[in-house]
Amino acid sequence: MWEYTEKVKELYTNPINVGKIEDADGVGHVGSVVCGDALTLYIKVDKGIITDAKFETFGCGSAIASSSALTEMIKGKTVEEAERITNRDIVDYLGGLPDQKIHCSVMGSEALTNAIADYRGEKPPIEDEPHGEIICQCMKVTDVDIRNAVHQHGIRNIDDMMEFTKAGTVCGTCVPKIEDIIEEELGRCSIKQDSCCDEHAPMTNIQKMRKIEEVINGVIRPGLKRDGGDIELVDINGDEVMVRLRGACSSCMTASMTLEHFVQEELRKAVSRDIKIRHV
C-alpha cells in the first residue's frame, strides 16, 4: 500500500481551484481519458502576472492533488517564473509522491507548458503525430476517430459522440464541426445503404463474454498496471460485470472512480452501453 503525505490527502479530499475559466488567457491540455489520466489547466494573466488558475482533471487522487498544488504555486507569479516550475517542485510542494505516481506531477508541468504556449500564441510541443485531422484540440480527438465512431459503434448524434469520445466536452468550440462530420458520415451511409450505421446487432452471450475479456486484458489491465494496480474478472451475468481490483488499486482512495469512469466506460464503449460494473 502506498503512503501519501497529509498534503496529498488534504488536496485530494478538498481540492482547490477546480473548474473552468471561461475567458482564460491560456489553456493547456495533456493526457487522454482512454489512458486513465487527463488534465486541462486554465490560466488568467494580467500584465504578465498569473492572477488566477483552475483545472479540470480525470485521474487518480495524486493527479487531483498535483493539479491543486500547481494552481496554488503559479498564482501571483509572472509567466516567466511559472515557466520555471518543474514536476519536482510540485512533488516537493506535496511533501512527496510514491514513485508510481510521479507521472501525475509530470502531467501538471506539461499542462502548464501548454497553457503558457497557448497564452503566447504558440503551438504546444506535439509528442506524436495523430492519425487524421485533430477536431477536438482539448481531448485530441481526430476526424478519423469521429468517423470510426459512426461506422463502427453506431454513434448517431452529438450527445452520444461526446459521451463516447469525450470530444467537445471541455471548451465546446469543436461541437459544430463534429456535428458536420456526423451528418456527413450518416449521409454516406444512407447513399450506400450501409448497415454500419444501424444499431449494433446484439451479441450472443459467448461473444459478449469474449469481448469483455478482450477489453479487460487488452485495454484496462495495461492501464491499471502502469500505476501498480490490476483487475480480475470474477463473473458476468448479462450486462452486469463483476470484477475485483488487485494490487495498488485495491487500496486506492479513487477505486470507485476508477471502476466507474475507466473500467465501466471502456466496457460500455467496446461492448454495450448497458454494461454495469460491480466490485466484489
C-alpha positions as CSV (number, residue, x, y, z in Angstrom):
1,M,0.0,0.0,0.0
2,W,1.3,3.4,-1.0
3,E,1.9,6.1,1.6
4,Y,0.5,9.5,0.9
5,T,1.5,12.7,2.7
6,E,-1.1,14.7,4.6
7,K,-0.8,17.4,2.0
8,V,-1.8,15.0,-0.8
9,K,-4.7,13.7,1.3
10,E,-5.8,17.2,2.0
11,L,-5.8,18.4,-1.6
12,Y,-7.4,15.2,-2.8
13,T,-10.2,15.2,-0.2
14,N,-10.7,19.0,-0.5
15,P,-9.3,20.1,-3.9
16,I,-8.9,23.8,-4.6
17,N,-9.2,25.8,-7.8
18,V,-11.3,23.1,-9.5
19,G,-13.3,24.3,-12.5
20,K,-13.0,26.2,-15.8
21,I,-12.1,29.8,-16.5
22,E,-14.4,30.8,-19.3
23,D,-12.3,33.7,-20.6
24,A,-8.9,32.1,-19.9
25,D,-5.8,33.7,-21.5
26,G,-4.1,30.3,-21.8
27,V,-5.4,26.7,-21.8
28,G,-3.2,23.6,-21.7
29,H,-4.4,20.1,-22.0
30,V,-2.4,16.8,-21.6
31,G,-3.2,13.2,-21.3
32,S,-6.1,11.1,-22.5
33,V,-9.2,9.7,-20.8
34,V,-8.6,6.5,-22.6
35,C,-5.3,6.1,-20.8
36,G,-6.9,7.0,-17.5
37,D,-5.4,10.4,-16.8
38,A,-6.3,13.8,-18.4
39,L,-5.8,17.3,-17.2
40,T,-6.8,20.7,-18.6
41,L,-5.2,23.8,-17.0
42,Y,-6.7,27.3,-17.3
43,I,-4.7,30.5,-16.6
44,K,-5.7,34.1,-16.4
45,V,-2.9,36.7,-17.0
46,D,-2.8,40.4,-16.3
47,K,0.3,42.5,-17.1
48,G,2.4,39.3,-17.2
49,I,1.2,38.1,-13.8
50,I,-0.9,34.9,-13.5
51,T,-3.9,36.2,-11.5
52,D,-6.0,33.0,-11.5
53,A,-5.6,29.3,-12.3
54,K,-8.1,26.5,-12.4
55,F,-8.1,22.9,-13.6
56,E,-10.3,20.1,-14.7
57,T,-8.9,16.6,-14.4
58,F,-9.8,12.9,-14.9
59,G,-7.4,10.8,-12.9
60,C,-6.4,9.4,-9.6
61,G,-6.1,11.2,-6.2
62,S,-2.5,12.1,-6.9
63,A,-3.5,13.8,-10.2
64,I,-6.1,15.8,-8.3
65,A,-3.7,16.8,-5.6
66,S,-0.9,17.6,-8.1
67,S,-3.2,19.8,-10.1
68,S,-4.5,21.6,-7.0
69,A,-0.9,22.2,-5.9
70,L,0.2,23.5,-9.3
71,T,-2.6,26.1,-9.4
72,E,-1.7,27.4,-6.0
73,M,2.0,27.5,-6.9
74,I,1.6,29.6,-10.1
75,K,-1.0,32.2,-8.9
76,G,0.7,35.5,-8.3
77,K,3.8,34.6,-10.2
78,T,5.0,36.1,-13.5
79,V,4.6,33.9,-16.6
80,E,8.4,33.6,-16.7
81,E,8.6,32.5,-13.0
82,A,5.8,29.9,-13.5
83,E,7.6,28.6,-16.6
84,R,10.5,27.5,-14.4
85,I,8.3,25.3,-12.2
86,T,9.1,21.7,-12.7
87,N,7.4,18.5,-11.8
88,R,9.9,18.0,-9.0
89,D,8.7,21.4,-7.5
90,I,5.2,20.0,-7.5
91,V,6.3,16.8,-5.7
92,D,8.2,18.9,-3.1
93,Y,5.2,21.1,-2.5
94,L,3.1,18.0,-1.8
95,G,5.8,16.6,0.5
96,G,6.5,13.7,-1.8
97,L,4.6,11.2,-4.0
98,P,5.0,7.4,-4.5
99,D,7.3,6.6,-7.4
100,Q,4.4,5.1,-9.2
101,K,2.5,8.4,-9.1
102,I,5.3,10.8,-10.2
103,H,3.8,10.9,-13.6
104,C,0.9,12.9,-12.1
105,S,3.2,15.8,-11.4
106,V,4.8,15.5,-14.8
107,M,1.3,15.8,-16.3
108,G,0.9,19.0,-14.4
109,S,4.1,20.6,-15.6
110,E,3.3,19.6,-19.2
111,A,-0.2,21.2,-18.9
112,L,1.5,24.4,-17.6
113,T,3.9,24.4,-20.5
114,N,1.0,24.1,-23.0
115,A,-1.1,26.7,-21.2
116,I,1.8,29.2,-21.4
117,A,2.3,28.4,-25.0
118,D,-1.3,29.0,-25.7
119,Y,-1.1,32.3,-23.9
120,R,1.8,33.4,-26.1
121,G,0.0,32.3,-29.2
122,E,2.4,29.4,-29.8
123,K,1.8,25.8,-30.6
124,P,2.5,23.4,-27.7
125,P,5.0,20.7,-28.3
126,I,3.5,17.6,-30.0
127,E,4.7,14.2,-28.9
128,D,3.1,12.0,-31.6
129,E,1.6,12.9,-34.9
130,P,-2.1,12.0,-34.7
131,H,-3.8,9.8,-37.4
132,G,-6.1,12.3,-39.1
133,E,-7.0,15.9,-38.5
134,I,-7.5,16.9,-34.9
135,I,-11.0,18.2,-34.5
136,C,-11.2,18.4,-30.7
137,Q,-7.9,20.0,-29.5
138,C,-8.8,19.6,-25.9
139,M,-9.2,15.9,-26.0
140,K,-7.0,15.3,-29.1
141,V,-9.9,13.5,-31.0
142,T,-9.4,13.4,-34.8
143,D,-11.9,13.3,-37.6
144,V,-10.9,9.6,-38.1
145,D,-11.9,8.8,-34.5
146,I,-15.3,10.5,-35.1
147,R,-15.9,8.8,-38.4
148,N,-15.0,5.4,-36.9
149,A,-17.4,6.0,-34.0
150,V,-20.2,6.5,-36.5
151,H,-19.4,3.4,-38.6
152,Q,-18.0,1.0,-36.1
153,H,-20.0,1.9,-33.0
154,G,-23.3,3.3,-34.3
155,I,-22.9,6.8,-32.9
156,R,-25.6,9.0,-34.5
157,N,-25.7,12.3,-32.6
158,I,-23.5,14.8,-30.8
159,D,-24.6,13.8,-27.3
160,D,-23.6,10.2,-27.8
161,M,-20.4,11.2,-29.6
162,M,-19.4,13.4,-26.7
163,E,-20.1,10.6,-24.2
164,F,-18.2,8.0,-26.4
165,T,-15.1,10.0,-27.4
166,K,-15.2,13.0,-24.9
167,A,-14.8,15.3,-27.9
168,G,-16.4,18.7,-27.3
169,T,-16.7,18.2,-23.6
170,V,-14.1,20.7,-22.5
171,C,-14.4,24.1,-24.4
172,G,-17.1,23.1,-26.8
173,T,-15.8,25.1,-29.8
174,C,-15.4,22.0,-31.9
175,V,-19.1,20.8,-31.5
176,P,-20.4,22.3,-34.8
177,K,-17.6,20.6,-36.7
178,I,-18.2,17.3,-35.0
179,E,-21.9,17.6,-35.9
180,D,-21.0,18.3,-39.5
181,I,-18.8,15.1,-39.7
182,I,-21.6,13.0,-38.1
183,E,-24.1,14.3,-40.6
184,E,-21.7,13.7,-43.5
185,E,-21.0,10.1,-42.5
186,L,-24.7,9.4,-41.9
187,G,-25.3,10.8,-45.3
188,R,-22.8,8.4,-46.8
189,C,-24.4,5.5,-45.0
190,S,-27.8,6.5,-46.4
191,I,-26.5,6.7,-50.0
192,K,-24.7,3.4,-49.8
193,Q,-27.5,1.8,-47.7
194,D,-24.6,0.9,-45.4
195,S,-25.7,-1.2,-42.5
196,C,-22.8,0.1,-40.4
197,C,-25.0,3.0,-39.3
198,D,-27.7,0.7,-38.0
199,E,-27.8,-0.2,-34.3
200,H,-25.4,-2.9,-33.4
201,A,-26.7,-6.4,-33.8
202,P,-27.0,-7.9,-30.3
203,M,-24.0,-10.1,-29.3
204,T,-24.5,-13.7,-28.3
205,N,-23.6,-14.4,-24.6
206,I,-20.4,-16.1,-25.7
207,Q,-19.5,-13.2,-28.0
208,K,-20.1,-10.7,-25.2
209,M,-18.1,-12.7,-22.7
210,R,-15.2,-12.9,-25.1
211,K,-15.3,-9.2,-25.9
212,I,-15.4,-8.3,-22.2
213,E,-12.3,-10.4,-21.5
214,E,-10.6,-8.9,-24.6
215,V,-11.2,-5.3,-23.4
216,I,-10.2,-6.1,-19.8
217,N,-6.9,-7.9,-20.8
218,G,-6.0,-5.6,-23.7
219,V,-7.0,-2.1,-22.6
220,I,-8.0,-2.0,-18.9
221,R,-5.3,-4.1,-17.3
222,P,-2.4,-2.4,-19.0
223,G,-3.7,1.0,-17.9
224,L,-4.0,-0.2,-14.2
225,K,-0.7,-2.0,-14.2
226,R,1.0,1.2,-15.2
227,D,0.1,2.6,-11.7
228,G,0.9,-0.7,-9.9
229,G,-2.7,-2.0,-10.0
230,D,-4.5,-4.9,-11.6
231,I,-8.0,-6.2,-12.1
232,E,-9.6,-9.7,-12.0
233,L,-12.7,-10.6,-14.0
234,V,-14.9,-12.6,-11.5
235,D,-18.2,-13.3,-13.3
236,I,-20.5,-12.0,-16.0
237,N,-24.3,-12.0,-15.6
238,G,-26.0,-10.4,-18.6
239,D,-24.8,-6.8,-18.6
240,E,-23.5,-7.0,-15.1
241,V,-19.7,-7.5,-14.9
242,M,-18.3,-8.4,-11.6
243,V,-14.6,-7.6,-11.0
244,R,-12.1,-7.4,-8.2
245,L,-9.4,-4.8,-8.1
246,R,-5.9,-6.0,-7.3
247,G,-2.5,-4.6,-6.3
248,A,-2.4,-0.9,-5.6
249,C,-5.9,-0.3,-6.9
250,S,-7.4,-2.4,-4.1
251,S,-6.5,0.2,-1.5
252,C,-6.5,3.3,-3.7
253,M,-8.7,6.2,-2.5
254,T,-10.1,6.6,-6.0
255,A,-11.0,3.0,-6.6
256,S,-14.7,3.8,-7.1
257,M,-13.8,6.5,-9.7
258,T,-11.5,4.0,-11.5
259,L,-14.3,1.5,-11.7
260,E,-17.0,3.9,-12.9
261,H,-15.0,6.3,-15.1
262,F,-12.4,4.0,-16.6
263,V,-13.4,0.3,-16.3
264,Q,-17.1,0.7,-16.9
265,E,-16.7,3.4,-19.6
266,E,-14.2,1.3,-21.6
267,L,-16.5,-1.7,-21.5
268,R,-19.5,0.4,-22.4
269,K,-17.7,1.8,-25.4
270,A,-16.4,-1.5,-26.7
271,V,-19.2,-3.9,-25.7
272,S,-22.5,-2.4,-24.7
273,R,-23.8,0.9,-23.3
274,D,-25.8,-1.2,-20.8
275,I,-22.7,-2.6,-19.0
276,K,-22.7,-2.1,-15.3
277,I,-19.6,-2.8,-13.2
278,R,-19.9,-4.3,-9.7
279,H,-16.9,-4.7,-7.4
280,V,-16.9,-7.9,-5.4
